[in-house]
């Protein structure tokens, strides 16, 4: 039958996605240890960015005491009182 599905791509296909080489249990443990170390570094970097953005936000908010003094687009417009007569 001509509709048979191949289980592995042809070896001459340059865009074929195949399984990598088989690793020994020791190599697998080393690979997982490196991945775990990279993940921990990424966690520290992301938590550092969160802390940095939080600190910047708090510092910006402390500079603007009254929200009516905000002058950026999207902020509240300054309150103007009518001149007294």
N, C-alpha and C positions, 0 to 999 in steps of 0.2 A: 504494500500500500504506500502511496506517495505522501500521505499526511502524517507521517511518523515524526514525532518531536525528538530532537536530539537532547540527550541529557547533559552533554558538555559541548561548548562551542568548539569550532574547528581550531586547531593550534595555529594556523596561519592568519587568523583574523586579528589585526592589530588592536581593534576596539573591544575585543572579547573580555568580559569580566570573569575571571576564574578565581578559584580559591587559592589563597596563598600557600606557601610551603608549610608542611606539617612541622610543628614545633615540639621539642621535647618538653616534658613536664617542667624541667628547670627553666628553660627558655620562656615558657608560658608564665611561670611565677615572676620572672624578671620583668617581662612585658607588663604584667598586671601591676607590679610594684612601681614601674615608671609611670604608668597611666594614673595610678593613685596619687603619686607625688605631683604630677601635673595638675590633677584635679584639685588638690589641696592648695596649690599656688594660685590657681584660678579663683578659688573660693576666697582666698585672702585678698586678691586684687579687687574682686567684685565688692566684697564687704568694705574695703577701703574707699572705693568710689561712692558707695552708698553713704558712708560716714562723711566723706568730703562734701557731697551734695547737701546732706542734712546740715552740716556746719555752715555752708555758704547760705543756705536758706535762712537759718536762724540769724545769721549775721545781717543779712539783708532786711529781714523783718524787724530786727531791733533798731535799725537805722530809720525806719519809717514807723513812727509812733502812732500817728493818726491816719487811718486809711483814707480820710478825705484829702490828705496831702499828696496822694499818689498822682503822678503826672504822666505815667506811661499809658499808651493805648490799651484799652481794656480795663484800666483801673477806674476807680470812681472819680468823677470830676470834682474839682474843688467847690466847696459850698460858698456861694456868694449871697450875701444878705442884701436886701433892698436898702437903698439909702434912706436914712431917717429924715423926716421933714420937720 
